[in-house]
């Protein structure tokens, strides 16, 4: 089978397509014939060496997959022919940029009905991050005010939709050219972070969803007892202490595989409450170009590799 690997840290050019053996599923695992694989900023950071999750190369990056079960090991939740999507193994290597991936069946879920593999592959890591931050950690409820940084990005555009699906009033931060896009996702208010200081424009929010390292400044807009959800500074104990000392709650989120949450996300997709936005697709052989696009920081929604 073909898979994308890297033998050193560096720029997108270190990604190369190689021929390797197809994995065999163990007990409780399924072998997925991958049709599409999502590309995330964490993939770029791991490839460059900025985030050493996987140790020293060689390894394959990529976690988001959508495809069809080819084989099922004993005790697996799915059977051959089932369409599934998921984010297996994170933060350990999954080598998701490949034609086949063997994964624990409890780390994938049935693909949302009516959604193609490209759009399903855009969901797992980003949508799970938003879900685990807003629903599991912050436990947002109807009528709460939620501020979302980087609302047009891969994680942010799901955070807006999940917050709206839970009945929240959503205040979204995005550059002016992306305001129409974010409003189309359901945002009630949109603020241009380039021209407006959000700490002066926003007050008394119940939850801040921060994917831009604005944690300490976000304290100024949180009501007493409110929650700061941080995905970029989830490790920052000093920030956590400052938040707690100010009478607010800190929730540092490092996303993890979770089939139950994937099923909840799939249900919202099928109900028309969430729609993944794919900014562009690249064939597997052009993984380097896909990384360049994600690394630019200018994409709306997600970039996806097509593996067919």
PAZA-800207 format. One record per residue (C-alpha): residue in three letters; x, y negated, z; residue number from 1. Coordinates in Angstrom, 3 decimals, m for minus. Layout:
% residues N
<keba res="ALA" X="X" Y="Y" Z="Z" n="NUM"/>
...
This chain:
% residues 308
<keba res="UNK" X="0.000" Y="0.000" Z="0.000" n="1"/>
<keba res="UNK" X="0.975" Y="m3.659" Z="m0.316" n="2"/>
<keba res="UNK" X="1.582" Y="m5.767" Z="2.775" n="3"/>
<keba res="UNK" X="3.080" Y="m9.189" Z="3.467" n="4"/>
<keba res="UNK" X="6.058" Y="m9.160" Z="5.824" n="5"/>
<keba res="UNK" X="8.884" Y="m11.475" Z="6.817" n="6"/>
<keba res="UNK" X="12.453" Y="m10.509" Z="7.630" n="7"/>
<keba res="UNK" X="13.464" Y="m13.835" Z="9.164" n="8"/>
<keba res="UNK" X="11.943" Y="m16.981" Z="10.620" n="9"/>
<keba res="UNK" X="11.603" Y="m19.929" Z="8.283" n="10"/>
<keba res="UNK" X="9.384" Y="m21.697" Z="5.803" n="11"/>
<keba res="UNK" X="6.583" Y="m20.108" Z="3.777" n="12"/>
<keba res="UNK" X="9.152" Y="m18.668" Z="1.383" n="13"/>
<keba res="UNK" X="10.153" Y="m16.000" Z="3.951" n="14"/>
<keba res="UNK" X="6.828" Y="m14.225" Z="3.337" n="15"/>
<keba res="UNK" X="7.182" Y="m11.397" Z="0.837" n="16"/>
<keba res="UNK" X="4.953" Y="m8.642" Z="m0.490" n="17"/>
<keba res="UNK" X="6.374" Y="m5.148" Z="0.019" n="18"/>
<keba res="UNK" X="5.251" Y="m1.588" Z="m0.585" n="19"/>
<keba res="UNK" X="4.833" Y="0.360" Z="2.635" n="20"/>
<keba res="UNK" X="3.095" Y="3.465" Z="3.951" n="21"/>
<keba res="UNK" X="m0.612" Y="3.340" Z="4.610" n="22"/>
<keba res="UNK" X="m1.333" Y="3.701" Z="8.348" n="23"/>
<keba res="UNK" X="m3.286" Y="6.638" Z="9.773" n="24"/>
<keba res="UNK" X="m6.046" Y="5.889" Z="12.305" n="25"/>
<keba res="UNK" X="m5.696" Y="7.407" Z="15.763" n="26"/>
<keba res="UNK" X="m8.529" Y="8.392" Z="18.081" n="27"/>
<keba res="UNK" X="m11.006" Y="5.534" Z="18.478" n="28"/>
<keba res="UNK" X="m9.483" Y="3.690" Z="15.510" n="29"/>
<keba res="UNK" X="m10.661" Y="2.992" Z="11.983" n="30"/>
<keba res="UNK" X="m8.638" Y="2.465" Z="8.833" n="31"/>
<keba res="UNK" X="m9.981" Y="m0.666" Z="7.163" n="32"/>
<keba res="UNK" X="m9.552" Y="m1.300" Z="3.438" n="33"/>
<keba res="UNK" X="m9.016" Y="m5.050" Z="3.701" n="34"/>
<keba res="UNK" X="m10.828" Y="m7.236" Z="1.176" n="35"/>
<keba res="UNK" X="m9.887" Y="m10.609" Z="2.672" n="36"/>
<keba res="UNK" X="m7.690" Y="m11.969" Z="5.452" n="37"/>
<keba res="UNK" X="m8.019" Y="m15.356" Z="7.121" n="38"/>
<keba res="UNK" X="m4.987" Y="m17.626" Z="7.551" n="39"/>
<keba res="UNK" X="m4.700" Y="m19.596" Z="10.784" n="40"/>
<keba res="UNK" X="m2.340" Y="m22.240" Z="12.197" n="41"/>
<keba res="UNK" X="m1.054" Y="m19.647" Z="14.669" n="42"/>
<keba res="UNK" X="0.128" Y="m17.564" Z="11.695" n="43"/>
<keba res="UNK" X="2.190" Y="m20.530" Z="10.507" n="44"/>
<keba res="UNK" X="3.646" Y="m21.127" Z="13.972" n="45"/>
<keba res="UNK" X="4.608" Y="m17.465" Z="14.381" n="46"/>
<keba res="UNK" X="6.153" Y="m17.293" Z="10.903" n="47"/>
<keba res="UNK" X="8.315" Y="m20.358" Z="11.527" n="48"/>
<keba res="UNK" X="9.507" Y="m19.171" Z="14.926" n="49"/>
<keba res="UNK" X="7.834" Y="m22.083" Z="16.732" n="50"/>
<keba res="UNK" X="5.628" Y="m19.582" Z="18.587" n="51"/>
<keba res="UNK" X="7.605" Y="m16.382" Z="19.275" n="52"/>
<keba res="UNK" X="4.643" Y="m14.090" Z="19.970" n="53"/>
<keba res="UNK" X="6.012" Y="m11.127" Z="18.045" n="54"/>
<keba res="UNK" X="9.686" Y="m11.238" Z="18.974" n="55"/>
<keba res="UNK" X="12.294" Y="m11.128" Z="16.234" n="56"/>
<keba res="UNK" X="11.419" Y="m10.247" Z="12.612" n="57"/>
<keba res="UNK" X="10.827" Y="m8.124" Z="10.678" n="58"/>
<keba res="UNK" X="7.062" Y="m8.149" Z="11.178" n="59"/>
<keba res="UNK" X="3.848" Y="m8.997" Z="9.385" n="60"/>
<keba res="UNK" X="1.671" Y="m11.908" Z="10.436" n="61"/>
<keba res="UNK" X="m2.095" Y="m12.215" Z="10.084" n="62"/>
<keba res="UNK" X="m4.994" Y="m11.126" Z="12.284" n="63"/>
<keba res="UNK" X="m8.316" Y="m12.046" Z="10.649" n="64"/>
<keba res="UNK" X="m9.647" Y="m9.264" Z="8.449" n="65"/>
<keba res="UNK" X="m12.831" Y="m8.280" Z="6.674" n="66"/>
<keba res="UNK" X="m13.200" Y="m5.057" Z="4.766" n="67"/>
<keba res="UNK" X="m14.638" Y="m1.561" Z="4.511" n="68"/>
<keba res="UNK" X="m13.900" Y="1.422" Z="6.758" n="69"/>
<keba res="UNK" X="m11.918" Y="3.961" Z="4.734" n="70"/>
<keba res="UNK" X="m11.299" Y="6.520" Z="7.481" n="71"/>
<keba res="UNK" X="m12.485" Y="6.913" Z="11.072" n="72"/>
<keba res="UNK" X="m10.528" Y="8.581" Z="13.847" n="73"/>
<keba res="UNK" X="m12.233" Y="10.781" Z="16.472" n="74"/>
<keba res="UNK" X="m14.580" Y="8.758" Z="18.682" n="75"/>
<keba res="UNK" X="m14.541" Y="5.628" Z="16.511" n="76"/>
<keba res="UNK" X="m17.581" Y="3.321" Z="16.548" n="77"/>
<keba res="UNK" X="m17.873" Y="3.209" Z="12.740" n="78"/>
<keba res="UNK" X="m17.933" Y="5.598" Z="9.818" n="79"/>
<keba res="UNK" X="m16.429" Y="5.405" Z="6.313" n="80"/>
<keba res="UNK" X="m18.266" Y="2.900" Z="4.159" n="81"/>
<keba res="UNK" X="m19.185" Y="0.528" Z="7.010" n="82"/>
<keba res="UNK" X="m18.328" Y="m3.129" Z="6.401" n="83"/>
<keba res="UNK" X="m16.513" Y="m4.681" Z="9.368" n="84"/>
<keba res="UNK" X="m14.659" Y="m7.835" Z="10.381" n="85"/>
<keba res="UNK" X="m12.480" Y="m8.732" Z="13.321" n="86"/>
<keba res="UNK" X="m9.232" Y="m9.966" Z="14.862" n="87"/>
<keba res="UNK" X="m7.402" Y="m6.820" Z="15.973" n="88"/>
<keba res="UNK" X="m4.514" Y="m6.670" Z="18.444" n="89"/>
<keba res="UNK" X="m4.023" Y="m10.430" Z="18.967" n="90"/>
<keba res="UNK" X="m1.554" Y="m11.587" Z="20.281" n="91"/>
<keba res="UNK" X="0.347" Y="m8.453" Z="19.228" n="92"/>
<keba res="UNK" X="1.131" Y="m7.713" Z="15.592" n="93"/>
<keba res="UNK" X="m1.719" Y="m6.545" Z="13.384" n="94"/>
<keba res="UNK" X="m0.106" Y="m7.183" Z="9.960" n="95"/>
<keba res="UNK" X="m3.445" Y="m8.440" Z="8.711" n="96"/>
<keba res="UNK" X="m2.110" Y="m9.544" Z="5.337" n="97"/>
<keba res="UNK" X="m2.259" Y="m6.043" Z="3.902" n="98"/>
<keba res="UNK" X="m4.399" Y="m3.714" Z="1.830" n="99"/>
<keba res="UNK" X="m5.049" Y="m1.427" Z="4.808" n="100"/>
<keba res="UNK" X="m5.027" Y="m1.979" Z="8.568" n="101"/>
<keba res="UNK" X="m5.617" Y="0.641" Z="11.288" n="102"/>
<keba res="UNK" X="m7.466" Y="m0.979" Z="14.203" n="103"/>
<keba res="UNK" X="m9.255" Y="0.005" Z="17.421" n="104"/>
<keba res="UNK" X="m12.913" Y="0.251" Z="16.474" n="105"/>
<keba res="UNK" X="m13.926" Y="m1.769" Z="19.555" n="106"/>
<keba res="UNK" X="m11.945" Y="m4.734" Z="18.224" n="107"/>
<keba res="UNK" X="m14.089" Y="m5.122" Z="15.092" n="108"/>
<keba res="UNK" X="m17.804" Y="m5.592" Z="14.495" n="109"/>
<keba res="UNK" X="m20.218" Y="m5.030" Z="11.649" n="110"/>
<keba res="UNK" X="m19.856" Y="m7.738" Z="9.025" n="111"/>
<keba res="UNK" X="m22.750" Y="m10.236" Z="9.012" n="112"/>
<keba res="UNK" X="m25.367" Y="m9.193" Z="6.471" n="113"/>
<keba res="UNK" X="m25.379" Y="m11.345" Z="3.363" n="114"/>
<keba res="UNK" X="m21.903" Y="m12.781" Z="3.991" n="115"/>
<keba res="UNK" X="m19.114" Y="m11.893" Z="1.556" n="116"/>
<keba res="UNK" X="m15.739" Y="m10.676" Z="2.771" n="117"/>
<keba res="UNK" X="m13.993" Y="m13.985" Z="2.080" n="118"/>
<keba res="UNK" X="m16.322" Y="m15.900" Z="4.385" n="119"/>
<keba res="UNK" X="m16.397" Y="m13.105" Z="6.959" n="120"/>
<keba res="UNK" X="m12.582" Y="m13.170" Z="7.118" n="121"/>
<keba res="UNK" X="m12.770" Y="m16.879" Z="7.938" n="122"/>
<keba res="UNK" X="m14.667" Y="m16.148" Z="11.144" n="123"/>
<keba res="UNK" X="m12.860" Y="m14.018" Z="13.736" n="124"/>
<keba res="UNK" X="m9.939" Y="m15.888" Z="15.336" n="125"/>
<keba res="UNK" X="m11.353" Y="m19.387" Z="14.956" n="126"/>
<keba res="UNK" X="m14.963" Y="m18.571" Z="15.847" n="127"/>
<keba res="UNK" X="m13.905" Y="m16.362" Z="18.769" n="128"/>
<keba res="UNK" X="m11.717" Y="m19.183" Z="20.102" n="129"/>
<keba res="UNK" X="m14.656" Y="m21.593" Z="19.994" n="130"/>
<keba res="UNK" X="m17.058" Y="m19.029" Z="21.485" n="131"/>
<keba res="UNK" X="m14.765" Y="m17.950" Z="24.313" n="132"/>
<keba res="UNK" X="m14.069" Y="m21.589" Z="25.164" n="133"/>
<keba res="UNK" X="m17.574" Y="m23.015" Z="24.974" n="134"/>
<keba res="UNK" X="m19.767" Y="m20.054" Z="25.909" n="135"/>
<keba res="UNK" X="m17.648" Y="m17.779" Z="28.091" n="136"/>
<keba res="UNK" X="m15.552" Y="m20.419" Z="29.900" n="137"/>
<keba res="UNK" X="m17.570" Y="m23.658" Z="29.861" n="138"/>
<keba res="UNK" X="m20.972" Y="m21.915" Z="29.775" n="139"/>
<keba res="UNK" X="m22.536" Y="m24.789" Z="27.865" n="140"/>
<keba res="UNK" X="m26.283" Y="m25.167" Z="28.147" n="141"/>
<keba res="UNK" X="m29.034" Y="m27.029" Z="26.365" n="142"/>
<keba res="UNK" X="m28.861" Y="m30.797" Z="26.689" n="143"/>
<keba res="UNK" X="m25.217" Y="m31.010" Z="27.753" n="144"/>
<keba res="UNK" X="m22.919" Y="m33.533" Z="26.100" n="145"/>
<keba res="UNK" X="m19.903" Y="m31.933" Z="24.412" n="146"/>
<keba res="UNK" X="m16.905" Y="m33.738" Z="22.903" n="147"/>
<keba res="UNK" X="m14.996" Y="m31.753" Z="20.271" n="148"/>
<keba res="UNK" X="m11.540" Y="m32.820" Z="19.098" n="149"/>
<keba res="UNK" X="m10.415" Y="m31.953" Z="15.544" n="150"/>
<keba res="UNK" X="m13.999" Y="m31.113" Z="14.678" n="151"/>
<keba res="UNK" X="m13.352" Y="m30.534" Z="10.963" n="152"/>
<keba res="UNK" X="m10.626" Y="m27.921" Z="11.462" n="153"/>
<keba res="UNK" X="m10.805" Y="m24.158" Z="11.476" n="154"/>
<keba res="UNK" X="m11.690" Y="m23.834" Z="15.160" n="155"/>
<keba res="UNK" X="m13.386" Y="m27.213" Z="15.434" n="156"/>
<keba res="UNK" X="m15.957" Y="m26.666" Z="12.698" n="157"/>
<keba res="UNK" X="m17.115" Y="m23.507" Z="14.495" n="158"/>
<keba res="UNK" X="m17.097" Y="m25.278" Z="17.863" n="159"/>
<keba res="UNK" X="m19.505" Y="m27.913" Z="16.509" n="160"/>
<keba res="UNK" X="m21.898" Y="m25.277" Z="15.208" n="161"/>
<keba res="UNK" X="m21.751" Y="m23.064" Z="18.298" n="162"/>
<keba res="UNK" X="m22.361" Y="m26.056" Z="20.590" n="163"/>
<keba res="UNK" X="m25.368" Y="m27.092" Z="18.486" n="164"/>
<keba res="UNK" X="m26.692" Y="m23.530" Z="18.468" n="165"/>
<keba res="UNK" X="m26.605" Y="m23.654" Z="22.277" n="166"/>
<keba res="UNK" X="m28.617" Y="m26.874" Z="22.288" n="167"/>
<keba res="UNK" X="m25.823" Y="m29.311" Z="23.169" n="168"/>
<keba res="UNK" X="m25.448" Y="m32.946" Z="22.107" n="169"/>
<keba res="UNK" X="m22.239" Y="m32.883" Z="20.045" n="170"/>
<keba res="UNK" X="m19.774" Y="m35.759" Z="19.767" n="171"/>
<keba res="UNK" X="m17.181" Y="m34.919" Z="17.123" n="172"/>
<keba res="UNK" X="m13.731" Y="m36.391" Z="16.529" n="173"/>
<keba res="UNK" X="m12.627" Y="m36.448" Z="12.876" n="174"/>
<keba res="UNK" X="m11.039" Y="m38.775" Z="10.336" n="175"/>
<keba res="UNK" X="m13.446" Y="m40.909" Z="8.310" n="176"/>
<keba res="UNK" X="m13.208" Y="m38.858" Z="5.066" n="177"/>
<keba res="UNK" X="m14.446" Y="m35.811" Z="6.987" n="178"/>
<keba res="UNK" X="m17.431" Y="m37.461" Z="8.700" n="179"/>
<keba res="UNK" X="m20.030" Y="m36.267" Z="6.207" n="180"/>
<keba res="UNK" X="m18.703" Y="m32.720" Z="6.489" n="181"/>
<keba res="UNK" X="m18.881" Y="m32.778" Z="10.289" n="182"/>
<keba res="UNK" X="m22.352" Y="m34.334" Z="10.323" n="183"/>
<keba res="UNK" X="m23.441" Y="m31.555" Z="7.973" n="184"/>
<keba res="UNK" X="m22.358" Y="m29.062" Z="10.615" n="185"/>
<keba res="UNK" X="m24.774" Y="m30.658" Z="13.073" n="186"/>
<keba res="UNK" X="m22.703" Y="m33.236" Z="14.969" n="187"/>
<keba res="UNK" X="m24.888" Y="m35.889" Z="16.630" n="188"/>
<keba res="UNK" X="m22.129" Y="m38.499" Z="16.790" n="189"/>
<keba res="UNK" X="m18.856" Y="m38.710" Z="14.854" n="190"/>
<keba res="UNK" X="m15.876" Y="m40.831" Z="15.892" n="191"/>
<keba res="UNK" X="m12.869" Y="m41.693" Z="13.724" n="192"/>
<keba res="UNK" X="m9.869" Y="m40.937" Z="15.937" n="193"/>
<keba res="UNK" X="m7.663" Y="m43.056" Z="13.669" n="194"/>
<keba res="UNK" X="m9.514" Y="m46.287" Z="14.362" n="195"/>
<keba res="UNK" X="m11.303" Y="m45.713" Z="17.673" n="196"/>
<keba res="UNK" X="m9.993" Y="m44.889" Z="21.137" n="197"/>
<keba res="UNK" X="m12.326" Y="m42.117" Z="22.246" n="198"/>
<keba res="UNK" X="m11.637" Y="m42.863" Z="25.910" n="199"/>
<keba res="UNK" X="m13.378" Y="m46.215" Z="25.434" n="200"/>
<keba res="UNK" X="m16.136" Y="m45.014" Z="23.102" n="201"/>
<keba res="UNK" X="m17.253" Y="m41.929" Z="25.050" n="202"/>
<keba res="UNK" X="m18.298" Y="m41.479" Z="28.668" n="203"/>
<keba res="UNK" X="m19.875" Y="m38.860" Z="30.935" n="204"/>
<keba res="UNK" X="m19.536" Y="m35.746" Z="28.815" n="205"/>
<keba res="UNK" X="m20.070" Y="m32.335" Z="30.358" n="206"/>
<keba res="UNK" X="m17.488" Y="m30.462" Z="28.263" n="207"/>
<keba res="UNK" X="m14.434" Y="m31.465" Z="26.251" n="208"/>
<keba res="UNK" X="m13.218" Y="m28.877" Z="23.736" n="209"/>
<keba res="UNK" X="m9.607" Y="m29.820" Z="23.086" n="210"/>
<keba res="UNK" X="m7.543" Y="m28.368" Z="20.259" n="211"/>
<keba res="UNK" X="m5.280" Y="m31.404" Z="19.844" n="212"/>
<keba res="UNK" X="m3.328" Y="m31.710" Z="23.130" n="213"/>
<keba res="UNK" X="m5.491" Y="m34.616" Z="24.276" n="214"/>
<keba res="UNK" X="m6.149" Y="m32.930" Z="27.608" n="215"/>
<keba res="UNK" X="m4.921" Y="m35.556" Z="30.043" n="216"/>
<keba res="UNK" X="m6.580" Y="m38.427" Z="28.150" n="217"/>
<keba res="UNK" X="m9.813" Y="m36.445" Z="27.938" n="218"/>
<keba res="UNK" X="m10.153" Y="m36.628" Z="31.715" n="219"/>
<keba res="UNK" X="m11.334" Y="m40.215" Z="31.270" n="220"/>
<keba res="UNK" X="m14.493" Y="m39.122" Z="29.451" n="221"/>
<keba res="UNK" X="m15.426" Y="m36.102" Z="31.593" n="222"/>
<keba res="UNK" X="m18.084" Y="m36.504" Z="34.251" n="223"/>
<keba res="UNK" X="m17.300" Y="m35.200" Z="37.765" n="224"/>
<keba res="UNK" X="m17.707" Y="m31.431" Z="37.684" n="225"/>
<keba res="UNK" X="m17.261" Y="m31.334" Z="33.906" n="226"/>
<keba res="UNK" X="m15.023" Y="m28.858" Z="32.117" n="227"/>
<keba res="UNK" X="m11.937" Y="m29.381" Z="29.969" n="228"/>
<keba res="UNK" X="m11.424" Y="m26.462" Z="27.588" n="229"/>
<keba res="UNK" X="m7.884" Y="m26.443" Z="26.204" n="230"/>
<keba res="UNK" X="m6.612" Y="m24.114" Z="23.512" n="231"/>
<keba res="UNK" X="m3.308" Y="m25.902" Z="22.838" n="232"/>
<keba res="UNK" X="m2.278" Y="m26.344" Z="26.473" n="233"/>
<keba res="UNK" X="m3.822" Y="m23.240" Z="28.007" n="234"/>
<keba res="UNK" X="m0.462" Y="m22.471" Z="29.635" n="235"/>
<keba res="UNK" X="m0.063" Y="m25.939" Z="31.211" n="236"/>
<keba res="UNK" X="m0.352" Y="m25.501" Z="34.985" n="237"/>
<keba res="UNK" X="0.509" Y="m29.146" Z="35.621" n="238"/>
<keba res="UNK" X="m2.429" Y="m30.230" Z="33.465" n="239"/>
<keba res="UNK" X="m4.691" Y="m27.703" Z="35.182" n="240"/>
<keba res="UNK" X="m3.697" Y="m29.123" Z="38.577" n="241"/>
<keba res="UNK" X="m4.380" Y="m32.687" Z="37.458" n="242"/>
<keba res="UNK" X="m7.792" Y="m31.743" Z="36.126" n="243"/>
<keba res="UNK" X="m8.731" Y="m29.916" Z="39.313" n="244"/>
<keba res="UNK" X="m7.428" Y="m32.783" Z="41.489" n="245"/>
<keba res="UNK" X="m9.703" Y="m35.156" Z="39.562" n="246"/>
<keba res="UNK" X="m12.757" Y="m33.058" Z="40.453" n="247"/>
<keba res="UNK" X="m13.113" Y="m31.478" Z="37.020" n="248"/>
<keba res="UNK" X="m12.752" Y="m27.876" Z="35.861" n="249"/>
<keba res="UNK" X="m9.931" Y="m26.601" Z="33.656" n="250"/>
<keba res="UNK" X="m10.347" Y="m23.666" Z="31.259" n="251"/>
<keba res="UNK" X="m7.238" Y="m22.643" Z="29.330" n="252"/>
<keba res="UNK" X="m8.195" Y="m20.384" Z="26.442" n="253"/>
<keba res="UNK" X="m5.960" Y="m17.859" Z="24.710" n="254"/>
<keba res="UNK" X="m8.246" Y="m15.977" Z="22.342" n="255"/>
<keba res="UNK" X="m8.567" Y="m12.192" Z="22.626" n="256"/>
<keba res="UNK" X="m10.335" Y="m9.448" Z="20.631" n="257"/>
<keba res="UNK" X="m13.947" Y="m9.042" Z="21.731" n="258"/>
<keba res="UNK" X="m16.450" Y="m7.088" Z="19.656" n="259"/>
<keba res="UNK" X="m19.442" Y="m8.201" Z="21.775" n="260"/>
<keba res="UNK" X="m18.706" Y="m11.858" Z="21.023" n="261"/>
<keba res="UNK" X="m18.145" Y="m11.005" Z="17.354" n="262"/>
<keba res="UNK" X="m21.611" Y="m9.441" Z="17.319" n="263"/>
<keba res="UNK" X="m23.103" Y="m12.580" Z="18.886" n="264"/>
<keba res="UNK" X="m21.343" Y="m14.733" Z="16.289" n="265"/>
<keba res="UNK" X="m22.556" Y="m12.453" Z="13.489" n="266"/>
<keba res="UNK" X="m26.127" Y="m12.816" Z="14.765" n="267"/>
<keba res="UNK" X="m25.853" Y="m16.618" Z="14.591" n="268"/>
<keba res="UNK" X="m24.483" Y="m16.356" Z="11.054" n="269"/>
<keba res="UNK" X="m27.381" Y="m14.138" Z="10.018" n="270"/>
<keba res="UNK" X="m29.827" Y="m16.580" Z="11.637" n="271"/>
<keba res="UNK" X="m28.341" Y="m19.462" Z="9.634" n="272"/>
<keba res="UNK" X="m26.965" Y="m21.213" Z="12.724" n="273"/>
<keba res="UNK" X="m23.263" Y="m20.833" Z="11.793" n="274"/>
<keba res="UNK" X="m21.682" Y="m20.999" Z="8.365" n="275"/>
<keba res="UNK" X="m17.937" Y="m20.586" Z="7.823" n="276"/>
<keba res="UNK" X="m16.448" Y="m23.188" Z="5.514" n="277"/>
<keba res="UNK" X="m13.697" Y="m21.877" Z="3.235" n="278"/>
<keba res="UNK" X="m11.523" Y="m24.697" Z="1.915" n="279"/>
<keba res="UNK" X="m9.664" Y="m22.439" Z="m0.506" n="280"/>
<keba res="UNK" X="m8.554" Y="m18.901" Z="m1.337" n="281"/>
<keba res="UNK" X="m5.231" Y="m17.445" Z="m2.456" n="282"/>
<keba res="UNK" X="m4.366" Y="m13.927" Z="m3.654" n="283"/>
<keba res="UNK" X="m2.252" Y="m11.791" Z="m1.332" n="284"/>
<keba res="UNK" X="0.840" Y="m12.386" Z="m3.453" n="285"/>
<keba res="UNK" X="0.518" Y="m16.129" Z="m2.794" n="286"/>
<keba res="UNK" X="0.560" Y="m15.951" Z="1.004" n="287"/>
<keba res="UNK" X="3.342" Y="m18.549" Z="1.027" n="288"/>
<keba res="UNK" X="1.127" Y="m21.068" Z="m0.778" n="289"/>
<keba res="UNK" X="m1.683" Y="m20.328" Z="1.671" n="290"/>
<keba res="UNK" X="0.690" Y="m21.097" Z="4.551" n="291"/>
<keba res="UNK" X="1.684" Y="m24.361" Z="2.906" n="292"/>
<keba res="UNK" X="m1.980" Y="m25.357" Z="2.715" n="293"/>
<keba res="UNK" X="m2.663" Y="m24.492" Z="6.365" n="294"/>
<keba res="UNK" X="0.589" Y="m26.089" Z="7.501" n="295"/>
<keba res="UNK" X="m0.396" Y="m29.389" Z="5.885" n="296"/>
<keba res="UNK" X="m3.002" Y="m29.885" Z="8.613" n="297"/>
<keba res="UNK" X="m5.391" Y="m31.461" Z="6.108" n="298"/>
<keba res="UNK" X="m7.752" Y="m28.597" Z="5.350" n="299"/>
<keba res="UNK" X="m11.431" Y="m28.597" Z="6.262" n="300"/>
<keba res="UNK" X="m12.462" Y="m25.237" Z="7.635" n="301"/>
<keba res="UNK" X="m10.390" Y="m22.189" Z="6.676" n="302"/>
<keba res="UNK" X="m7.957" Y="m20.807" Z="4.104" n="303"/>
<keba res="UNK" X="m8.401" Y="m17.144" Z="3.150" n="304"/>
<keba res="UNK" X="m6.272" Y="m14.555" Z="1.331" n="305"/>
<keba res="UNK" X="m8.073" Y="m12.269" Z="m1.098" n="306"/>
<keba res="UNK" X="m6.689" Y="m8.743" Z="m1.046" n="307"/>
<keba res="UNK" X="m8.692" Y="m7.020" Z="m3.801" n="308"/>
